[in-house]
Amino acid sequence: MSDLKRHIGQKVALATAVFCTLLTVPMFGLFIWLWMERGLADRWVPSALATIGFLGACAVVLYVMSRPQPPVETAEADLRG
């Protein structure tokens, strides 16, 4: 396992990514139900699909932001060689 740690902002981003993922699951169920009940011509069906895409994209971006990064070397370390 890596020795890198997440700071508070990365922990918040990870928690929000998990929350977005959890919100995507019932929205997918709502999309399927609307599709079966009303068909693709109804305006709620593509809106539900767009919401799923938005929440999924948010979850991916927030997860990538939450990954721990190695420390950046300072300019003094570069000058010392």
Sequence and secondary structure as in RCSB ss.txt:
>XXXX:A:sequence
MSDLKRHIGQKVALATAVFCTLLTVPMFGLFIWLWMERGLADRWVPSALATIGFLGACAVVLYVMSRPQPPVETA
EADLRG
>XXXX:A:secstr
       HHHHHHHHHHHHHHHHHHHHHHHHHHHHHHH TTSTHHHHHHHHHHHHHHHHHHHHHHHS       H
HHHHH 
